[in-house]
Amino acid sequence: MKFEELDNRMRVFETAHDHCVLPGLYIIARLDGRSFTRLTKDVHKFEAPFDERFRDMMLTTVEHLMNCGIDIIYGYTQSDEISLLFALDESSFNRKTRKLNSVLSGEASAKFSLLLGDIACFDCRISQLPNTTEVANYFRWRSEDAHRNSLNSYCYWYLRKDGHTATKATSIMKGLSVADKNELLFQRGIIYNHLPNWQKRGSGLYWEEYEKMGFNPQTNETVSAIRRRIKRELDLPMKEEYNQFIEIFLTYSN
């Protein structure tokens, strides 16, 4: 069998289940750290429930993903997860979900591992959304998930610091309302609403334009140029205001 014939034959098996995102649909990739609780609490012992060093590693990883050759117009991170919104007309890898999942998870895993100095792994999944309303709803969903997880994490880890075992701390929290959890923290000197917003809502990253001054040696003149850079937003709005932030941002970006 000639190589060309063998090559064509075997590629059928490799690509038989390829799926592509249809044109006109928004793509959002969500990445999650694998076994990050053990990695960050047992192995590397980051401060619980939140650590600025870990936050900055996640932000730097998002920036890397936004610069890795795919047109990503908004990134969001909370805890050990990352969400990436593609430009509507982005067509890298012909929008094949298999390629997007493997490339993004590989890039994130490699970058975070370098920052941490240890092996770290991310998985990735693709959401296909029909319009800007659902895109805004997606990010509101992740923001509200961040808020819920943040409150639970604070309660859990303060119970652990009180000397409770993991099982006992989890048991105490069962059935507690949001008000009960806020009271639990208040009794320990923590006013949850006064905590930094990045801990409660996550952080956003997007491209902004800025003016950069330079010098033209041929004319001996100072000149300006418009450049792009990534802006980190650690004080995101919440609920309906966050929906509006995403929708306005989408309109501007697209």
C-alpha positions as a Markdown table, in Angstrom:
| # | Residue | x | y | z |
|---|---|---|---|---|
| 1 | Met | 0.0 | 0.0 | 0.0 |
| 2 | Lys | 1.4 | 3.4 | -1.0 |
| 3 | Phe | 2.0 | 6.0 | 1.7 |
| 4 | Glu | -0.6 | 8.4 | 0.2 |
| 5 | Glu | -3.2 | 5.6 | 0.2 |
| 6 | Leu | -2.3 | 4.6 | 3.8 |
| 7 | Asp | -2.3 | 8.2 | 4.9 |
| 8 | Asn | -5.8 | 8.9 | 3.5 |
| 9 | Arg | -7.1 | 5.6 | 5.0 |
| 10 | Met | -5.9 | 6.2 | 8.5 |
| 11 | Arg | -6.9 | 9.9 | 8.7 |
| 12 | Val | -10.5 | 8.8 | 8.3 |
| 13 | Phe | -10.3 | 7.1 | 11.7 |
| 14 | Glu | -8.6 | 10.1 | 13.3 |
| 15 | Thr | -11.1 | 12.7 | 12.1 |
| 16 | Ala | -14.3 | 10.7 | 11.9 |
| 17 | His | -15.8 | 12.3 | 15.0 |
| 18 | Asp | -14.5 | 15.9 | 14.4 |
| 19 | His | -17.1 | 18.5 | 15.3 |
| 20 | Cys | -17.0 | 22.2 | 14.2 |
| 21 | Val | -18.7 | 25.2 | 15.7 |
| 22 | Leu | -21.1 | 26.6 | 13.1 |
| 23 | Pro | -20.4 | 30.2 | 11.9 |
| 24 | Gly | -22.5 | 32.8 | 13.7 |
| 25 | Leu | -22.3 | 31.1 | 17.1 |
| 26 | Tyr | -20.3 | 32.5 | 19.9 |
| 27 | Ile | -17.6 | 30.2 | 21.3 |
| 28 | Ile | -16.7 | 30.2 | 25.0 |
| 29 | Ala | -14.0 | 27.8 | 26.3 |
| 30 | Arg | -14.0 | 26.9 | 30.0 |
| 31 | Leu | -10.9 | 25.4 | 31.6 |
| 32 | Asp | -10.7 | 23.8 | 35.0 |
| 33 | Gly | -7.7 | 22.8 | 37.1 |
| 34 | Arg | -7.4 | 19.1 | 37.7 |
| 35 | Ser | -6.9 | 18.2 | 41.4 |
| 36 | Phe | -6.0 | 21.8 | 42.2 |
| 37 | Thr | -7.3 | 21.5 | 45.8 |
| 38 | Arg | -4.6 | 19.0 | 46.6 |
| 39 | Leu | -2.0 | 20.8 | 44.5 |
| 40 | Thr | -2.6 | 24.2 | 46.1 |
| 41 | Lys | -3.5 | 23.3 | 49.6 |
| 42 | Asp | -1.5 | 20.1 | 50.4 |
| 43 | Val | 1.5 | 20.2 | 48.1 |
| 44 | His | 2.2 | 24.0 | 47.7 |
| 45 | Lys | 0.2 | 25.2 | 50.7 |
| 46 | Phe | -1.2 | 28.5 | 49.3 |
| 47 | Glu | -3.1 | 30.6 | 51.8 |
| 48 | Ala | -6.7 | 29.4 | 52.2 |
| 49 | Pro | -9.3 | 30.4 | 51.1 |
| 50 | Phe | -7.6 | 32.9 | 48.8 |
| 51 | Asp | -4.0 | 33.7 | 48.0 |
| 52 | Glu | -2.9 | 36.7 | 45.8 |
| 53 | Arg | 0.1 | 34.6 | 44.4 |
| 54 | Phe | -2.3 | 32.0 | 43.1 |
| 55 | Arg | -4.7 | 34.7 | 41.7 |
| 56 | Asp | -1.8 | 36.3 | 39.9 |
| 57 | Met | -0.7 | 33.0 | 38.4 |
| 58 | Met | -4.2 | 32.4 | 37.1 |
| 59 | Leu | -4.4 | 36.0 | 35.6 |
| 60 | Thr | -1.0 | 35.5 | 33.9 |
| 61 | Thr | -2.2 | 32.2 | 32.5 |
| 62 | Val | -5.3 | 33.9 | 31.1 |
| 63 | Glu | -3.1 | 36.6 | 29.5 |
| 64 | His | -1.0 | 33.9 | 27.9 |
| 65 | Leu | -4.1 | 32.3 | 26.5 |
| 66 | Met | -5.3 | 35.6 | 25.1 |
| 67 | Asn | -1.9 | 35.9 | 23.3 |
| 68 | Cys | -1.5 | 32.4 | 22.0 |
| 69 | Gly | -2.9 | 33.0 | 18.5 |
| 70 | Ile | -6.6 | 32.7 | 19.0 |
| 71 | Asp | -8.7 | 35.9 | 18.9 |
| 72 | Ile | -10.0 | 36.0 | 22.5 |
| 73 | Ile | -11.8 | 39.2 | 23.4 |
| 74 | Tyr | -12.6 | 38.5 | 27.1 |
| 75 | Gly | -11.2 | 36.3 | 29.7 |
| 76 | Tyr | -12.6 | 35.6 | 33.2 |
| 77 | Thr | -11.1 | 33.6 | 36.0 |
| 78 | Gln | -12.3 | 32.6 | 39.5 |
| 79 | Ser | -10.8 | 30.0 | 41.8 |
| 80 | Asp | -9.1 | 27.4 | 39.5 |
| 81 | Glu | -11.2 | 28.0 | 36.4 |
| 82 | Ile | -10.9 | 30.2 | 33.3 |
| 83 | Ser | -13.5 | 31.2 | 30.7 |
| 84 | Leu | -12.5 | 32.6 | 27.3 |
| 85 | Leu | -14.8 | 34.4 | 24.9 |
| 86 | Phe | -13.8 | 34.2 | 21.3 |
| 87 | Ala | -14.4 | 36.9 | 18.7 |
| 88 | Leu | -17.5 | 36.0 | 16.7 |
| 89 | Asp | -15.6 | 35.5 | 13.5 |
| 90 | Glu | -12.7 | 33.6 | 15.0 |
| 91 | Ser | -11.9 | 30.5 | 12.8 |
| 92 | Ser | -8.7 | 29.0 | 14.2 |
| 93 | Phe | -8.5 | 25.3 | 13.4 |
| 94 | Asn | -11.6 | 25.6 | 11.3 |
| 95 | Arg | -13.5 | 26.0 | 14.7 |
| 96 | Lys | -12.9 | 22.3 | 15.4 |
| 97 | Thr | -13.8 | 21.6 | 19.1 |
| 98 | Arg | -11.3 | 18.8 | 19.4 |
| 99 | Lys | -8.4 | 21.1 | 18.4 |
| 100 | Leu | -9.6 | 24.0 | 20.5 |
| 101 | Asn | -10.0 | 21.9 | 23.6 |
| 102 | Ser | -6.6 | 20.2 | 23.2 |
| 103 | Val | -4.6 | 23.4 | 22.3 |
| 104 | Leu | -6.1 | 25.6 | 25.1 |
| 105 | Ser | -5.8 | 22.9 | 27.8 |
| 106 | Gly | -2.2 | 22.3 | 26.7 |
| 107 | Glu | -1.3 | 26.0 | 26.6 |
| 108 | Ala | -2.9 | 26.6 | 30.1 |
| 109 | Ser | -1.3 | 23.5 | 31.6 |
| 110 | Ala | 2.1 | 24.5 | 30.3 |
| 111 | Lys | 2.0 | 28.1 | 31.3 |
| 112 | Phe | 0.7 | 27.5 | 34.8 |
| 113 | Ser | 3.2 | 24.7 | 35.4 |
| 114 | Leu | 6.0 | 27.0 | 34.5 |
| 115 | Leu | 4.7 | 29.7 | 36.9 |
| 116 | Leu | 4.2 | 27.1 | 39.7 |
| 117 | Gly | 7.4 | 25.2 | 39.2 |
| 118 | Asp | 5.4 | 22.0 | 39.3 |
| 119 | Ile | 3.2 | 19.9 | 37.0 |
| 120 | Ala | -0.4 | 21.3 | 36.8 |
| 121 | Cys | -3.1 | 20.2 | 34.4 |
| 122 | Phe | -6.3 | 21.9 | 33.0 |
| 123 | Asp | -9.2 | 20.3 | 31.1 |
| 124 | Cys | -11.2 | 22.3 | 28.6 |
| 125 | Arg | -14.8 | 22.2 | 27.2 |
| 126 | Ile | -16.5 | 24.4 | 24.6 |
| 127 | Ser | -19.9 | 26.1 | 24.9 |
| 128 | Gln | -21.6 | 27.3 | 21.7 |
| 129 | Leu | -24.0 | 30.2 | 22.3 |
| 130 | Pro | -26.4 | 31.8 | 19.9 |
| 131 | Asn | -26.4 | 35.5 | 20.8 |
| 132 | Thr | -25.0 | 38.2 | 23.1 |
| 133 | Thr | -27.8 | 37.7 | 25.7 |
| 134 | Glu | -26.7 | 34.1 | 26.3 |
| 135 | Val | -23.1 | 35.1 | 26.4 |
| 136 | Ala | -23.9 | 37.7 | 29.1 |
| 137 | Asn | -25.9 | 35.0 | 30.9 |
| 138 | Tyr | -23.0 | 32.6 | 30.8 |
| 139 | Phe | -20.6 | 35.1 | 32.5 |
| 140 | Arg | -23.2 | 36.0 | 35.0 |
| 141 | Trp | -23.6 | 32.3 | 35.8 |
| 142 | Arg | -19.9 | 32.0 | 36.4 |
| 143 | Ser | -19.8 | 35.2 | 38.5 |
| 144 | Glu | -22.6 | 34.0 | 40.7 |
| 145 | Asp | -21.0 | 30.6 | 41.0 |
| 146 | Ala | -17.8 | 32.5 | 42.2 |
| 147 | His | -19.8 | 34.3 | 44.8 |
| 148 | Arg | -21.4 | 31.1 | 46.1 |
| 149 | Asn | -18.1 | 29.3 | 46.2 |
| 150 | Ser | -16.3 | 32.2 | 47.8 |
| 151 | Leu | -18.7 | 32.4 | 50.7 |
| 152 | Asn | -18.6 | 28.6 | 51.2 |
| 153 | Ser | -14.8 | 28.6 | 51.0 |
| 154 | Tyr | -14.5 | 31.3 | 53.7 |
| 155 | Cys | -16.9 | 29.4 | 56.0 |
| 156 | Tyr | -15.2 | 26.1 | 55.5 |
| 157 | Trp | -11.6 | 27.3 | 56.0 |
| 158 | Tyr | -12.5 | 29.3 | 59.1 |
| 159 | Leu | -14.1 | 26.3 | 60.6 |
| 160 | Arg | -11.0 | 24.3 | 59.8 |
| 161 | Lys | -8.9 | 27.0 | 61.4 |
| 162 | Asp | -11.1 | 26.6 | 64.5 |
| 163 | Gly | -9.9 | 23.1 | 64.7 |
| 164 | His | -12.7 | 21.2 | 63.0 |
| 165 | Thr | -11.9 | 18.3 | 60.7 |
| 166 | Ala | -12.8 | 18.5 | 57.0 |
| 167 | Thr | -15.8 | 16.2 | 57.7 |
| 168 | Lys | -17.0 | 18.2 | 60.6 |
| 169 | Ala | -16.7 | 21.5 | 58.9 |
| 170 | Thr | -18.7 | 20.2 | 55.9 |
| 171 | Ser | -21.3 | 18.8 | 58.2 |
| 172 | Ile | -21.7 | 22.2 | 60.1 |
| 173 | Met | -22.2 | 24.0 | 56.8 |
| 174 | Lys | -25.0 | 21.7 | 55.6 |
| 175 | Gly | -28.4 | 23.5 | 55.6 |
| 176 | Leu | -26.9 | 26.9 | 56.5 |
| 177 | Ser | -28.5 | 29.8 | 54.6 |
| 178 | Val | -26.6 | 32.6 | 53.1 |
| 179 | Ala | -27.5 | 34.8 | 56.1 |
| 180 | Asp | -26.3 | 32.0 | 58.5 |
| 181 | Lys | -23.0 | 31.8 | 56.6 |
| 182 | Asn | -22.5 | 35.6 | 56.8 |
| 183 | Glu | -23.2 | 35.4 | 60.5 |
| 184 | Leu | -20.7 | 32.5 | 61.0 |
| 185 | Leu | -18.0 | 34.7 | 59.5 |
| 186 | Phe | -19.2 | 37.9 | 61.4 |
| 187 | Gln | -18.7 | 36.0 | 64.7 |
| 188 | Arg | -15.1 | 35.4 | 63.6 |
| 189 | Gly | -14.5 | 39.1 | 62.7 |
| 190 | Ile | -15.1 | 38.8 | 59.0 |
| 191 | Ile | -17.6 | 41.1 | 57.2 |
| 192 | Tyr | -18.1 | 39.2 | 54.0 |
| 193 | Asn | -19.3 | 42.2 | 52.0 |
| 194 | His | -16.1 | 44.1 | 52.8 |
| 195 | Leu | -13.8 | 41.5 | 51.3 |
| 196 | Pro | -12.1 | 42.3 | 48.0 |
| 197 | Asn | -14.4 | 41.9 | 45.0 |
| 198 | Trp | -12.0 | 39.7 | 43.1 |
| 199 | Gln | -12.5 | 37.1 | 45.9 |
| 200 | Lys | -16.3 | 37.3 | 45.6 |
| 201 | Arg | -16.8 | 37.8 | 41.9 |
| 202 | Gly | -13.6 | 36.7 | 40.1 |
| 203 | Ser | -11.6 | 38.8 | 37.7 |
| 204 | Gly | -12.0 | 39.9 | 34.1 |
| 205 | Leu | -9.4 | 40.6 | 31.4 |
| 206 | Tyr | -10.0 | 42.4 | 28.1 |
| 207 | Trp | -8.2 | 44.3 | 25.4 |
| 208 | Glu | -7.9 | 48.1 | 25.6 |
| 209 | Glu | -6.3 | 50.6 | 23.3 |
| 210 | Tyr | -3.7 | 53.1 | 24.5 |
| 211 | Glu | -1.5 | 55.8 | 23.0 |
| 212 | Lys | 2.2 | 55.0 | 22.9 |
| 213 | Met | 4.7 | 57.8 | 22.3 |
| 214 | Gly | 7.8 | 57.2 | 20.2 |
| 215 | Phe | 10.5 | 59.0 | 18.2 |
| 216 | Asn | 10.9 | 59.1 | 14.4 |
| 217 | Pro | 14.6 | 59.4 | 13.7 |
| 218 | Gln | 14.0 | 60.4 | 10.1 |
| 219 | Thr | 12.0 | 63.4 | 10.9 |
| 220 | Asn | 13.3 | 64.0 | 14.5 |
| 221 | Glu | 9.8 | 64.2 | 15.7 |
| 222 | Thr | 7.9 | 62.7 | 18.6 |
| 223 | Val | 5.1 | 60.5 | 17.2 |
| 224 | Ser | 2.3 | 58.6 | 18.7 |
| 225 | Ala | 0.7 | 55.2 | 17.8 |
| 226 | Ile | -2.3 | 53.3 | 19.0 |
| 227 | Arg | -1.4 | 50.0 | 20.6 |
| 228 | Arg | -3.4 | 47.3 | 22.4 |
| 229 | Arg | -2.8 | 45.8 | 25.8 |
| 230 | Ile | -4.7 | 43.6 | 28.2 |
| 231 | Lys | -6.5 | 45.2 | 31.1 |
| 232 | Arg | -7.1 | 43.3 | 34.3 |
| 233 | Glu | -10.3 | 44.2 | 36.1 |
| 234 | Leu | -10.4 | 43.1 | 39.7 |
| 235 | Asp | -13.6 | 45.0 | 40.6 |
| 236 | Leu | -16.2 | 43.5 | 38.3 |
| 237 | Pro | -19.9 | 44.6 | 38.7 |
| 238 | Met | -22.4 | 41.9 | 39.7 |
| 239 | Lys | -25.8 | 40.6 | 38.7 |
| 240 | Glu | -27.7 | 42.7 | 36.1 |
| 241 | Glu | -24.9 | 45.3 | 36.0 |
| 242 | Tyr | -22.5 | 42.5 | 35.0 |
| 243 | Asn | -24.9 | 41.4 | 32.2 |
| 244 | Gln | -24.8 | 45.0 | 30.9 |
| 245 | Phe | -21.1 | 45.2 | 31.2 |
| 246 | Ile | -20.7 | 42.1 | 29.0 |
| 247 | Glu | -23.3 | 43.2 | 26.5 |
| 248 | Ile | -21.8 | 46.7 | 26.1 |
| 249 | Phe | -18.3 | 45.2 | 25.9 |
| 250 | Leu | -19.5 | 42.7 | 23.2 |
| 251 | Thr | -21.0 | 45.5 | 21.1 |
| 252 | Tyr | -17.7 | 47.5 | 21.3 |
| 253 | Ser | -15.5 | 44.5 | 20.6 |
| 254 | Asn | -17.5 | 43.1 | 17.7 |
